């Protein structure tokens, strides 16, 4: 049996996970890129078990590009800002270098450009790299690489140019739409792509996404997260240093457009935040410069409700991800934190020292 669900309140199931697995093996592998002031760059690998405990994989850390990392069942992909390294995943969760390509080779100005965010689509057939300064300063684009599932990738196409096409993007559950955000010169930008069957990204207008703004502030969007239930959450705040972030939700329409959910704005205590929905799409984790918290998504009206209290308020988290077993992972610049979701919120399961950590990838195994 893969999971037992805990139900509360009128026998309504409170979660799509809270998994209690019967397996004695790992329920996930977690990879942490060590790249902040690190020479050489490294990747630490952890095996995570159903009780939330974790142990380092034999041979970890593994030397290689790790500024941005993403993982599929067979491979992990990392970049040093120019090259994209493909690592083959070993049976114990370890990594072995397989191949490498120049991620900037097909840019209009390869000498002055760099690789930014990496994203795999939901099938892991395509790898998308945000290309910084693709065509001179501040002219960015996304490069699509086909994942050949044999330890190599090959360049396929580039998107049109946009000043905000440089970070990771979020795919809808049906894999047909991708979304990103940007705020070049404090200009609000939530953008979308249609993903064609060949993996090509085609830009389209997602509609008016500007949030309520009673004070007439200059607002900037931050990281976004797509829910399997057909919603997109976007963080945002006033465009100045130290502003607290809010979260707003949008309904993803059948054509990919975004419809603002009325009264969906929730305030956070974070001045910087990362967002991620769990695989069921029912729960949103938000981690930032003052801790971590979790919200339940009302899948009927698209609003968010806090579950439990803020945890680790003295920590500064840079990234947050889930596995399929109710575990939430977040990294500070010195550690990997593991949390477990219960009906009353998150509990801290463990803290594992990882020096100079800067990127995070999670691969569920159950």
C-alpha positions in Angstrom: 0.0 0.0 0.0 1.5 3.3 -1.1 0.0 5.6 1.4 -2.5 5.9 4.3 -4.4 9.1 4.4 -5.3 10.9 7.7 -8.8 12.3 7.7 -10.1 15.0 9.9 -13.1 17.3 10.2 -16.4 15.5 9.3 -14.4 12.6 7.9 -13.1 14.8 5.1 -9.5 13.9 4.2 -7.2 16.7 5.3 -4.4 15.9 2.9 -3.6 14.2 -0.4 -0.5 12.8 1.3 0.7 12.4 4.9 2.1 9.1 3.6 3.0 6.3 5.9 4.8 3.8 3.6 5.6 0.2 4.3 8.8 0.2 2.4 12.1 0.1 4.3 14.0 1.7 1.4 14.3 5.4 0.6 11.1 7.3 -0.3 13.1 10.1 -2.0 16.6 11.2 -2.9 17.5 14.8 -2.2 20.3 16.7 -3.9 21.8 19.9 -2.6 24.1 21.9 -4.9 27.1 23.4 -3.0 28.0 26.4 -5.1 28.0 29.6 -2.9 31.7 30.5 -2.8 32.6 26.8 -3.4 35.5 25.8 -5.6 35.0 23.3 -7.0 31.2 23.1 -7.1 29.7 19.9 -5.5 26.4 18.1 -5.1 25.5 16.4 -1.8 23.0 13.5 -2.1 20.8 12.2 0.7 18.5 9.2 0.9 15.3 10.1 2.8 13.1 7.5 4.5 9.4 7.4 5.4 10.0 8.7 8.9 11.7 11.8 7.6 15.2 10.6 8.5 18.0 11.1 6.0 21.5 9.8 5.4 24.2 10.8 3.0 24.6 8.7 -0.1 27.9 6.8 -0.4 30.5 8.9 -2.3 28.7 12.2 -1.6 29.5 15.0 -2.2 30.0 14.7 -6.0 32.1 17.2 -7.8 30.6 19.1 -10.7 28.4 22.0 -11.9 25.6 22.7 -9.4 24.5 26.3 -9.5 21.1 25.2 -10.7 20.0 21.5 -10.5 17.0 19.5 -11.6 16.5 15.7 -11.5 14.6 13.0 -13.3 14.3 9.3 -12.6 17.5 8.5 -14.5 19.5 11.7 -14.6 20.4 14.9 -12.8 21.2 18.1 -14.7 23.4 20.9 -13.4 25.1 24.1 -14.7 28.1 26.2 -13.8 26.6 29.2 -15.5 27.9 28.2 -18.9 28.0 24.4 -19.3 25.2 22.0 -18.7 26.4 18.8 -17.1 24.3 15.5 -17.3 24.9 13.1 -14.4 23.7 9.6 -14.5 21.9 8.5 -11.3 23.2 5.3 -9.8 21.1 2.7 -8.1 22.0 4.0 -4.6 21.2 7.6 -5.5 24.8 8.5 -6.3 25.9 10.5 -9.4 28.3 9.8 -12.2 29.1 12.3 -14.9 27.7 11.3 -18.3 28.1 14.2 -20.7 28.4 18.0 -20.9 27.3 20.6 -23.4 28.0 24.3 -23.7 24.7 25.8 -22.7 25.4 29.1 -24.4 26.6 27.8 -27.8 23.4 28.6 -29.6 22.9 32.1 -28.1 23.2 35.1 -30.4 26.0 36.5 -28.2 27.5 33.3 -26.6 30.6 35.1 -25.3 28.7 37.5 -23.1 25.9 35.2 -22.1 25.3 32.6 -19.3 22.9 29.8 -18.3 20.4 30.8 -15.5 17.5 28.7 -14.3 16.9 25.1 -15.4 13.5 23.4 -15.7 12.4 20.0 -16.8 8.9 19.6 -18.2 6.7 17.1 -16.5 7.6 14.3 -18.8 11.4 15.1 -18.5 11.6 14.9 -22.3 12.7 18.6 -22.5 15.2 20.6 -20.5 14.8 24.4 -20.6 17.6 26.8 -19.7 17.1 30.5 -19.1 19.8 32.2 -21.2 21.0 35.4 -19.6 22.1 38.1 -22.0 21.2 35.8 -24.9 21.4 38.7 -27.3 23.4 41.4 -25.5 22.8 42.9 -22.1 19.3 42.1 -20.6 18.0 40.4 -23.7 17.2 36.9 -22.4 15.6 33.8 -23.9 14.9 30.1 -23.1 16.9 27.4 -24.8 15.2 24.0 -25.3 17.3 20.9 -25.1 15.9 17.4 -25.9 16.6 14.9 -23.1 17.6 11.8 -25.0 17.3 9.6 -21.8 20.7 8.1 -22.6 22.9 10.5 -20.7 23.0 13.2 -23.4 21.0 16.3 -24.3 20.8 18.1 -27.6 19.8 21.7 -28.4 16.5 22.0 -30.2 15.3 25.6 -30.3 15.3 29.1 -28.7 12.3 31.2 -27.7 11.9 34.8 -28.7 13.8 37.4 -26.5 12.4 39.0 -23.3 14.2 40.8 -20.5 12.6 38.3 -18.0 13.3 35.0 -19.7 16.1 33.8 -17.4 14.7 32.0 -14.3 13.1 28.6 -13.9 9.5 28.2 -15.2 6.5 26.3 -13.8 4.5 23.8 -15.9 0.8 23.2 -15.6 -0.4 19.7 -14.6 -1.3 18.9 -18.2 2.2 20.0 -19.4 0.7 22.3 -22.0 1.5 25.6 -20.4 4.5 27.1 -18.7 4.6 30.3 -16.5 7.3 32.6 -15.3 7.7 36.0 -13.6 9.9 39.0 -13.9 10.2 42.6 -12.9 12.8 44.3 -15.0 12.9 48.0 -14.1 10.0 47.4 -11.7 7.6 46.4 -14.5 5.1 43.7 -13.4 5.5 40.6 -15.7 3.7 37.2 -15.3 4.3 35.5 -18.7 3.2 32.2 -20.3 4.1 29.7 -23.0 2.3 27.1 -24.9 4.4 23.9 -24.9 4.0 22.2 -28.3 4.3 18.4 -28.8 7.9 18.8 -30.0 8.8 20.7 -26.8 9.0 24.1 -28.3 7.8 27.0 -26.2 5.5 29.6 -27.8 4.8 32.8 -25.8 1.2 33.9 -25.3 -0.6 36.6 -23.3 -1.9 35.2 -19.9 -4.2 38.2 -19.4 -4.2 40.8 -16.6 -2.5 39.4 -13.5 -1.8 42.7 -11.6 -2.9 42.2 -8.0 -5.1 44.5 -5.9 -3.1 47.6 -5.1 -5.0 50.0 -2.9 -2.0 52.1 -2.0 -0.8 52.5 -5.6 2.6 50.9 -4.9 5.1 49.7 -7.5 4.7 45.9 -7.2 7.0 43.1 -8.4 6.2 39.4 -8.7 8.5 36.8 -7.3 8.6 33.0 -7.6 5.5 31.1 -8.7 4.1 27.6 -8.2 1.7 25.6 -10.2 -0.9 23.3 -8.5 -2.1 20.0 -9.9 -5.6 21.3 -9.2 -5.3 23.9 -11.9 -4.2 27.0 -10.0 -1.0 29.1 -10.1 0.3 30.9 -6.9 2.5 33.9 -7.3 4.4 35.8 -4.6 4.8 39.5 -4.9 5.7 42.6 -2.9 6.5 46.3 -3.1 9.5 46.9 -5.3 12.0 47.9 -2.7 14.5 46.0 -0.5 13.0 44.5 2.6 9.3 44.5 1.7 7.1 41.7 3.0 5.8 39.3 0.3 2.2 38.4 -0.4 0.8 35.4 -2.2 -2.0 35.6 -4.8 -3.6 32.7 -6.7 -4.9 32.5 -10.2 -7.1 29.9 -12.0 -5.5 28.3 -15.1 -8.1 28.3 -17.8 -8.4 25.7 -20.5 -6.4 27.9 -22.9 -3.7 28.7 -20.4 -4.9 32.2 -19.4 -4.8 33.2 -15.8 -7.9 34.4 -13.9 -7.4 36.2 -10.6 -9.0 34.5 -7.6 -11.0 37.2 -5.8 -9.9 37.7 -2.1 -7.1 35.2 -2.5 -4.2 37.4 -1.3 -2.5 36.2 1.9 0.3 38.1 3.6 3.6 36.4 4.7 6.3 37.4 7.1 9.0 36.8 4.4 11.0 39.5 2.6 12.1 36.8 0.2 10.2 33.7 -0.5 10.1 30.4 -2.6 6.9 28.6 -3.3 6.1 25.0 -4.1 2.9 22.9 -4.2 2.9 19.3 -3.1 2.4 16.7 -5.8 -1.4 16.5 -5.1 -1.7 20.2 -5.5 -3.6 20.6 -2.2 -0.8 22.1 -0.1 1.6 25.0 -0.7 4.8 25.4 1.1 6.3 28.9 1.4 9.9 29.3 2.7 11.9 32.5 3.0 14.0 34.8 5.0 12.1 34.3 8.2 11.2 30.6 8.2 8.7 28.3 6.6 5.0 27.8 6.6 2.3 25.8 4.8 -1.1 26.5 3.3 -4.1 24.4 2.3 -5.6 25.2 -1.1 -9.4 25.4 -1.4 -9.7 23.6 -4.7 -13.2 25.0 -5.2 -12.6 28.7 -4.8 -8.7 28.9 -5.1 -8.0 30.5 -1.7 -5.3 29.6 0.7 -5.5 28.9 4.4 -2.6 28.6 6.8 -2.1 25.2 8.6 -0.2 25.4 11.8 2.4 28.0 12.8 5.6 29.4 11.3 8.6 27.2 11.8 12.3 28.1 12.0 11.8 31.9 12.1 15.6 32.5 12.5 16.4 30.6 9.3 16.8 32.1 5.8 15.6 29.6 3.2 16.5 29.8 -0.5 14.5 27.0 -2.0 11.7 24.6 -1.0 10.5 21.3 -2.6 8.3 18.2 -1.7 8.5 14.5 -2.2 5.4 12.2 -2.6 5.4 11.1 1.0 4.5 14.3 2.9 8.0 15.6 3.4 9.1 19.2 2.7 12.7 20.1 2.1 14.3 23.5 2.4 17.8 24.8 2.3 19.6 27.6 4.0 23.2 28.4 3.0 24.5 25.9 5.5 22.0 23.1 5.9 19.2 20.9 4.5 16.1 21.0 6.6 13.5 18.1 6.5 9.9 18.7 7.6 6.9 16.4 7.7 3.3 17.6 7.0 0.6 16.6 9.5 -3.0 17.7 9.8 -1.9 20.4 12.2 1.0 21.7 10.1 4.7 21.0 9.6 7.1 19.4 12.1 10.8 19.5 11.8 12.3 16.1 11.2 16.0 16.8 10.8 18.7 19.3 10.0 21.7 18.2 8.0 24.8 20.4 7.6 25.6 21.2 4.0 28.2 24.0 3.6 27.7 26.7 0.9 24.3 25.2 -0.3 22.6 27.1 -3.1 20.4 24.8 -5.1 18.0 21.9 -4.4 16.4 19.0 -6.3 14.2 16.2 -5.1 13.3 12.8 -6.7 10.5 10.8 -5.1 10.9 7.0 -5.3 7.4 5.8 -4.1 
